[in-house]
Amino acid sequence: MDRMKRKEEEFLYRGHILNTLSNTIYTAHRHIQTAKELWTTLQEKYRIEEVSNQKFLISNFISF
């Protein structure tokens, strides 16, 4: 019973995450099987982008 409930919840969570993505990001990440893996992958990707954006802004400020 618990296993079926967990499987259903996993399917729903993964579906909700994938539904919020744009088409290009969706096609790149649709092969990831679990919601946790998907969430972690997206979090790492956008955390790296955020850090690089901050570095860019700081370097421009220092150059100014």
C-alpha positions as CSV (number, residue, x, y, z in Angstrom):
1,M,0.0,0.0,0.0
2,D,2.7,2.4,1.0
3,R,4.8,1.5,-2.0
4,M,1.9,2.3,-4.4
5,K,1.3,5.6,-2.7
6,R,5.0,6.5,-3.0
7,K,5.1,5.5,-6.6
8,E,2.0,7.6,-7.4
9,E,3.4,10.6,-5.5
10,E,6.7,10.3,-7.3
11,F,4.9,10.3,-10.7
12,L,2.9,13.4,-9.7
13,Y,5.9,15.4,-8.3
14,R,8.0,14.6,-11.4
15,G,5.1,15.6,-13.6
16,H,4.6,18.9,-11.8
17,I,8.3,19.8,-12.1
18,L,8.4,18.8,-15.8
19,N,5.2,20.8,-16.6
20,T,6.8,24.0,-15.3
21,L,9.8,23.8,-17.6
22,S,10.2,25.4,-21.0
23,N,10.3,23.1,-24.0
24,T,14.1,23.2,-24.4
25,I,14.8,22.5,-20.8
26,Y,12.0,19.8,-20.7
27,T,13.6,17.9,-23.6
28,A,17.0,18.0,-22.0
29,H,15.8,16.7,-18.6
30,R,12.8,14.4,-19.4
31,H,15.0,11.3,-19.2
32,I,15.7,11.8,-15.5
33,Q,13.6,9.2,-13.7
34,T,13.0,10.5,-10.1
35,A,11.7,13.8,-8.9
36,K,14.5,14.1,-6.5
37,E,17.2,13.6,-9.2
38,L,15.4,16.1,-11.5
39,W,15.1,18.7,-8.7
40,T,18.7,18.3,-7.7
41,T,19.9,18.6,-11.4
42,L,17.9,21.7,-12.0
43,Q,19.0,23.3,-8.7
44,E,22.7,22.7,-9.5
45,K,22.3,24.0,-13.0
46,Y,20.7,27.3,-12.0
47,R,22.8,27.8,-8.9
48,I,25.9,27.7,-11.2
49,E,24.2,30.3,-13.6
50,E,23.3,32.5,-10.6
51,V,26.9,32.5,-9.3
52,S,28.3,33.3,-12.7
53,N,25.9,36.2,-13.1
54,Q,26.9,37.5,-9.7
55,K,30.6,37.3,-10.6
56,F,29.9,39.2,-13.8
57,L,28.0,42.0,-12.0
58,I,30.7,42.3,-9.4
59,S,33.5,42.4,-12.0
60,N,31.6,45.2,-13.9
61,F,31.1,47.1,-10.6
62,I,34.8,46.8,-9.7
63,S,35.7,47.9,-13.3
64,F,33.4,50.9,-12.9
